[in-house]
């Protein structure tokens, strides 16, 4: 499973990608591997890219199978992730309160 450090490293890499440029998981892996310890696998990077490609986050846009272009700025994606995490916490807290 991908770590928070990997997600942050991928967002940093994507912030430097030209919006007109296309990339895939191997491109991102080459860029993040030196910055993340232990070094991530291609599957780890692909997992992060799949998360970022979700429409609710819009961090990247799938052009075709496994090929992407950048989407929303990293700051926007992080804000969306925080709102989603907060919503999950609220639902989880309410669910637990209702059950116990």
Helices and strands as residue ranges (DSSP letters): H 4-15, E 23-24, H 25-32, G 33-35, H 42-52, E 60-64, E 67-70, H 74-99
